[in-house]
Amino acid sequence: MRLVPLSQAGRIAGMGCILRDTTHRERAFQSIQSSSQDLRKQMELSNAQINELQSKLILAEKMAAMGQLAAGIAHELRNPLSVISTSIYFLQRTLAPLSAKSAEHFQLIEAEIQRSQKIINNLLDFSKNSEQGRTRVDVAALLEQILALVKKELAVHDILVRKEMEEIAPCHVNADEIKQVFLNLILNAKEAMPYGGRLLIRAHNEKNTVVIEFCDSGVGIPDEIKDKVFDPFFTRRQDGQGTGLGLSIVHSAVQRNQGRIDFTSTPNRGPTFRIRLPMFHP
């Protein structure tokens, strides 16, 4: 608004008021401001996506390098272990009958050989890098097979299993590898509940994937180690029995089958491991 004097015969006869409608300017300014905010949000989202992709790429490269190293170590260890195992058998036959103390030591050696062979097999499983054998698979049936296999062991450890399974589509995966994924996740949950607890397994379809979740009632995963959960050879077990490859094998197997795995965990609550597997399309 602006006031303008009105003159007549050289004298001020009055005042005039000039009004200018600036509504369109305000609307234009608001539109520009809104667009700027939207652009800023998109840039923040893009940066977050870039950081996530970089993290995934670094993890994939690290896992690939560790896989090659693991395969080499496994093959190098297998031969000397075979020699040790054969020599133990020969000594037992040669020195028979054994004293109780000697027999106890031989049993201890054999147990450690078996544990070492298990570690080697885990290393070889971890180093696999093949997509052969992917076909139409009823993953719900696979899960039932694994649950039947571990039913007694879970019962002994006072772990109650509850299922919330929708009717899920068949998946395009390697059946043997997904069996191993299910087994490792269930055993991982069992180890997280040494005094018993509950294991909830959920499944549903989501777009072109099948989502399967494993939720246990353990103590959860501390924030400071969340980034290490899928790292090879990382374990929280203090008894020397863990190889630290269980979840690494799960991660590698899911990726080989074009799937994804992640987890969520809050303090004083057990984690939820979530895998997404591709549906089978004829």
C-alpha positions in Angstrom: 0.0 0.0 0.0 1.2 3.5 -0.9 -0.2 7.0 -0.1 -0.1 9.6 -3.0 -1.0 13.3 -2.6 -3.7 14.7 -4.9 -3.1 18.3 -6.1 -5.4 20.8 -7.6 -4.3 24.2 -8.9 -1.0 23.7 -7.1 -2.6 22.9 -3.8 -3.0 19.5 -2.1 -6.6 18.6 -2.4 -6.4 15.2 -0.8 -4.6 11.9 -0.5 -4.9 8.9 -2.7 -4.2 5.3 -1.7 -2.6 2.8 -4.2 -3.0 -0.9 -3.3 -1.0 -3.6 -5.0 -2.0 -7.3 -4.8 1.1 -9.3 -3.8 -0.7 -12.6 -3.2 0.7 -14.2 -6.3 4.2 -13.3 -5.1 3.6 -14.8 -1.7 2.3 -18.0 -3.3 5.2 -18.1 -5.7 7.6 -17.7 -2.8 5.9 -20.4 -0.8 6.0 -22.7 -3.8 9.7 -22.1 -4.3 10.3 -22.7 -0.6 8.3 -25.9 -0.6 10.2 -27.1 -3.7 13.5 -26.3 -2.0 12.5 -28.3 1.0 11.4 -31.3 -1.1 14.7 -31.1 -3.0 16.7 -31.0 0.2 14.8 -34.1 1.5 15.5 -35.9 -1.8 19.2 -35.1 -1.5 19.3 -36.3 2.1 17.6 -39.6 1.0 19.9 -40.0 -1.9 23.0 -39.5 0.3 21.6 -42.1 2.7 21.0 -44.6 -0.1 24.6 -43.9 -1.4 26.0 -44.6 2.1 24.0 -47.8 2.4 25.1 -49.0 -1.0 28.7 -48.2 -0.1 28.4 -50.2 3.1 26.9 -53.1 1.3 29.7 -53.0 -1.4 32.4 -52.9 1.3 30.8 -55.9 3.1 30.4 -57.8 -0.2 34.1 -57.3 -1.1 35.2 -58.2 2.4 33.1 -61.4 2.4 34.4 -62.4 -1.1 38.0 -61.9 0.1 37.3 -63.9 3.3 35.7 -66.6 1.3 38.8 -67.1 -0.9 41.0 -67.1 2.2 38.7 -69.5 4.0 38.7 -72.0 1.1 42.5 -72.0 1.0 42.8 -72.5 4.7 40.2 -75.3 4.7 42.0 -77.3 2.0 45.4 -76.8 3.6 44.1 -78.1 7.0 42.1 -81.1 5.7 45.2 -83.2 4.7 47.1 -83.0 8.0 43.9 -83.7 9.9 43.4 -86.8 7.9 46.9 -87.9 8.8 46.4 -87.2 12.5 43.1 -89.1 12.4 44.7 -92.2 10.7 47.6 -92.1 13.1 45.3 -92.0 16.2 43.4 -95.1 14.9 46.8 -96.9 14.3 48.1 -96.1 17.8 44.8 -97.2 19.4 45.1 -100.6 17.7 48.9 -100.9 18.4 48.7 -99.9 22.1 45.6 -101.9 22.9 44.5 -102.6 25.6 44.6 -99.0 26.7 44.5 -97.8 30.3 41.6 -95.7 31.3 43.7 -92.5 31.3 45.1 -93.2 27.8 41.6 -94.0 26.4 40.4 -90.7 27.9 43.1 -88.8 26.1 42.5 -90.6 22.8 38.8 -89.7 23.1 39.7 -86.1 23.7 41.9 -86.0 20.6 39.2 -87.6 18.5 36.7 -85.1 19.7 39.0 -82.2 18.8 39.6 -83.7 15.4 35.9 -83.9 14.8 35.5 -80.2 15.9 38.3 -79.2 13.6 36.6 -81.0 10.7 33.4 -79.2 11.5 35.2 -75.9 11.3 36.7 -76.9 8.0 33.3 -77.8 6.6 31.9 -74.5 7.8 34.8 -72.7 6.0 34.0 -74.5 2.8 30.3 -73.7 3.1 31.2 -70.1 3.7 33.5 -70.0 0.6 30.9 -71.4 -1.8 30.2 -69.0 -4.7 27.8 -70.9 -7.0 24.3 -70.2 -8.0 23.7 -73.7 -9.4 20.7 -75.6 -8.2 18.2 -72.8 -7.8 14.8 -74.1 -8.6 11.2 -73.9 -7.5 11.2 -74.7 -3.7 8.4 -74.9 -1.1 10.3 -73.1 1.6 7.5 -73.6 4.1 8.0 -77.4 3.7 11.8 -76.9 4.1 11.2 -75.1 7.4 9.0 -77.8 8.7 11.7 -80.4 7.9 14.3 -78.4 9.8 11.9 -77.9 12.8 11.3 -81.6 12.9 15.0 -82.2 12.9 15.7 -79.9 15.9 12.5 -80.4 17.8 14.0 -82.7 20.4 17.0 -80.5 21.0 14.9 -77.4 21.4 12.6 -79.2 23.8 15.7 -80.3 25.9 16.7 -76.7 26.2 13.2 -75.7 27.2 12.6 -73.6 24.0 9.0 -73.2 22.9 8.5 -72.6 19.1 5.5 -70.7 17.9 4.6 -70.2 14.2 2.6 -67.4 12.5 2.8 -68.6 8.9 0.7 -67.2 6.1 0.3 -69.2 2.9 3.5 -68.3 1.2 4.6 -68.6 -2.5 7.3 -71.0 -3.7 10.7 -69.5 -4.0 13.5 -69.6 -6.6 16.4 -70.8 -4.4 18.8 -73.7 -3.7 17.0 -76.0 -1.3 20.1 -77.3 0.5 21.4 -73.8 1.1 18.1 -72.5 2.4 17.9 -75.5 4.7 21.3 -74.5 6.1 20.1 -70.9 6.5 17.0 -72.1 8.5 19.1 -74.5 10.7 21.8 -71.9 11.5 19.2 -69.2 12.4 17.4 -71.6 14.7 20.6 -72.9 16.4 21.7 -69.3 16.7 18.5 -68.5 18.5 18.9 -71.6 20.8 22.4 -70.4 21.8 21.0 -67.0 22.7 18.6 -68.6 25.1 20.7 -70.9 27.3 18.0 -71.0 30.0 15.1 -71.6 27.7 12.7 -69.2 26.0 10.5 -68.6 23.0 11.2 -68.7 19.3 8.6 -67.1 17.1 8.7 -67.8 13.3 6.7 -65.7 11.0 6.3 -65.8 7.2 4.3 -63.8 4.6 4.4 -62.7 1.0 5.7 -59.2 0.2 5.6 -58.0 -3.4 8.0 -60.4 -5.3 9.5 -61.8 -2.2 8.8 -64.2 0.7 9.7 -62.8 4.1 10.6 -65.2 6.9 11.3 -63.8 10.4 13.0 -65.6 13.4 12.4 -63.8 16.7 13.9 -65.1 19.9 13.4 -64.0 23.5 17.1 -63.8 24.3 19.0 -60.8 25.7 19.4 -59.1 22.3 22.4 -57.8 20.5 24.4 -54.8 22.0 24.7 -51.7 19.8 28.5 -51.9 19.8 28.6 -55.2 18.0 25.7 -54.9 15.6 28.0 -54.1 12.7 30.0 -57.3 13.3 27.2 -59.8 13.5 27.7 -61.1 9.9 31.5 -60.8 10.0 33.4 -64.1 9.5 34.8 -65.7 12.7 33.0 -63.2 15.0 31.4 -65.0 18.0 30.2 -64.0 21.5 30.6 -67.5 22.8 33.1 -67.9 25.6 33.3 -71.7 25.7 35.5 -72.1 22.7 32.8 -74.0 20.8 31.7 -71.3 18.4 33.4 -71.0 15.0 32.0 -67.5 14.3 30.8 -68.6 10.9 27.2 -69.5 11.5 25.7 -66.1 10.6 28.3 -65.4 8.0 27.3 -68.6 6.2 23.6 -67.5 6.4 24.5 -64.1 5.0 26.5 -65.6 2.1 23.9 -68.2 1.3 21.0 -65.7 1.3 23.0 -63.4 -1.1 23.8 -66.3 -3.4 20.1 -67.0 -3.7 19.4 -63.3 -4.7 17.8 -62.7 -1.3 18.4 -60.2 1.6 18.9 -60.6 5.3 18.8 -58.0 8.1 18.0 -57.9 11.8 16.5 -55.6 14.4 17.3 -55.7 18.1 16.4 -53.5 21.1 17.9 -53.6 24.6 16.6 -56.4 26.8 14.7 -58.0 23.9 15.8 -60.7 21.6 16.6 -59.9 18.0 14.5 -60.5 14.9 16.4 -61.9 11.9 14.5 -61.2 8.7 15.2 -62.9 5.4 13.7 -62.1 2.0 13.8 -64.7 -0.7 12.8 -64.2 -4.4 9.5 -65.8 -5.4 9.5 -68.4 -8.2 8.1 -67.1 -11.5 7.5 -69.7 -14.2 
